[in-house]
C-alpha cells in the first residue's frame, strides 16, 4: 500500500488521512477513535482491533453510567477519588463534583479492587542547613496504589495531596493521613487496616 494512500479505520470504518492513524496489531485506528480510549487502558501497545472495539463500546456505556453516578464521599485535593456507595463503585478525576462527567472518567466497581496500598513518601529538600536539622523541613506525598482485576486496567496510582506538603504539623498533612486510612478501609472493607501508613524516604531529591 502506498504510504500516502488513505486507509480505513478498523474501529469506526471512516477513511483516515495519511499519517492520521495509529497502528494496531491487525489493523488501523483513526485519531478520533484513539481519543475515546481511557488514558489508563492497559495493553494499548500491540492491541488488536477486537480489543479496541470492545473497549470503545465499554467507554460509551461508561459515559451513560456517569449520569447515574452519585458520589457521597470524596478523598484527595488535586486528583480526587469519588465513591458512590449505592453503585458500589469509584472513579478518579481532577474535576469538581459538578463537572464529574467531563473527560468520561472510568467508573471502577469496588468488586474489581484486588488491593489498596498507601504510603507516605518523604522528600528531603536540597541544601538543608544545620539550623534546620531539628525542624521538620521535609516534603511529603501521600500515594495510593489500587490494584485491579479488570479487562481494561491493572492499577491506579493517585497522590492525595497534589502539591507536596511541607512538614507534618499542618492541616493538609493530617487530612491526607486520615483520608488515606479511610480510603483503604472503603476500598477493602473486608480487611482490617489498623496499622499506620508506611513511610519511606524518596530516592529522588526534591530540589527547591
N, C-alpha and C positions, 0 to 999 in steps of 0.2 A: 504493500500500500504506500502511495506517495505521502511524504510527511506533511504536505500541505492539503491533502485530501480531507474533506470533512468526515468526521466519524459520528457514529450514533451512540448516544448514552444508553448503556445497557440497563440503567435503572429506570429512567423516565421515558426513554425512546426518542428524545429530541436529538436533532442534529447539533453537533458542537463544533466550534471553530477550532482551527489548528492550534495546538498547544493549550487550548482551554479545557483540559480534561485531566483526570487522574487515572493512572493505570491500576487496574485490578488484576488478580491472578489469571482471570479468564475473560476479561472484558475491559470496558472503559466506563468512567463516571464523570459527568459534567460537574463544573464547579458549583452550580446551583444545588445539585443533589448533595455535594460534599458539605455544603453549608447546613444541611439538615441533620448531619450526624452529631451525636453527642461528643463534646470535647473530651469526655472520659472514656470513649469507646476503646476497648482493648482489641488487639489483633487487627488494627487498622491496616498496617503494612502487610501486604500479601493476602488481604481478604478477597474472597470470591464474590461473584455477583449475587448469588443466593443469600449469603450472609448480609450483604449491604442492603438488599431489598427488604429482608425481614427486619433489619434494624430501622430502616426508614419508616416501615409500617408501624413498628413499635413507637417511634418518635411521634408519629401522627396521633396515635392513641394516647400517648403521654400528654400531648398538648390538650386533648379533650379532658383528660382526668384532672388537669390543673384547675379547671373551672370548679371542681368539687373539693379541691384541697383546701382544708381549713385549719391552719396551724393554731395550736393552743399554747405551744411552748417554743421559745427561741433561745439559742445559745450562740455566743460569738459577737464580735464587733464588725470587722470588715466583711469577711465571708461569714454568713450566718447559716446555722443549721436549724431548720424549722421542723417541728414534729406535729403530725396530725394523729391524734390518739384514736379517732374514730376510723380513719382509713388504715391505721396501724402502719404508718409509713413516714419517711422523712425525705427532705431534699436539702441541697446546699446551693446557696446563691448569695451574691453580694447586694441583692436588691432589698429594699424595704418591703414590708408585707403588702402594701397597696400595689406594688409593682412585681409581685412574686412570680407572675407567669412570664415576665419578659425574658426572652432568651430560651424559653422552654426547658427549664431545669429538670433533670431526671428525678422522678418520684421513685424512691427505693423502698420496697416493702421491708419491714423490720425482720421478717422471716428469712430474708436473704443475708442478714448480718451473721458472719462467722465469728468475728472477734472485734473488739474495740480496745485499742491501746492508747493510753495518754502518757505524755511525758513533758517535763519542763526542760527546755534547753537553755543553758546559761552561756552567755557570750561575754567574754572579758574585753572591755574597751582597750584600745591601744594606748600605751603611754600612761598607765596608772601611776601616780606619784606615791611616795611613801606616806604622805599625809592622808591619802585616801584608803590605805590598807585596812584601816579599822571600819571603813564605811562600806555599805553595800552599793557599789557603783556598777555592778553588772547589769546586763540587759537580758531579758527573759522572753522566751517564746513558749506558748502552750500549744503543743502539737497533738492532734487527734488523728489516729490512723484506723480506719474502719475497713476490715477485710470482708469481701462479699462473695457469696455463692450465686453468681449471675452469669447469664449468657453474654452479657454486654460489658460487665465491669469486674475488675479484680479488687480494687481498693480505692478509697477516697482519703486524701490527706488534707486536713484543714488546720490552719493556725487560728486559734480562737481570738487572739488579741489583735491581729492585724499588725500595727506598728509594734516594734519591740518595747517591752516595758522596762523602765529604768528603776531598779531596786524593788524590794519585796514589800516595803511598807507604804503601799498606796492602794487606792480603791480598785483600780483596774486589775492589779495582780490578785487581790483577794477575790474579786468577782470571777476571774478566769479560773482560779483554783477551784472555786465552788462549782462553776459551770462544768469543768472537766469531769469532776466526780459524779455530778448529777447526770450528765450526758451518758457516761459509761453505764450507769445504773439503768437509764432509759433504754439504751440500745441493746443491752444484755441483761434483761430483768431476771433471768433465771440463775444468775451468778451473784456472788457476794463480793463487793469491792470496798472493804473497809480499810484496806492498806492505803498508805499515802501514795501520791503520784511520784514515780521515779524521776529523778533529776540528774542531768548529766551536763558536763562541760562540752561546749561545741568545739569541734576541731577547726571550725572556721572562725577566725578572729574578726570581730565586728569593728570596722575602722570608722571612727567618728570624723 
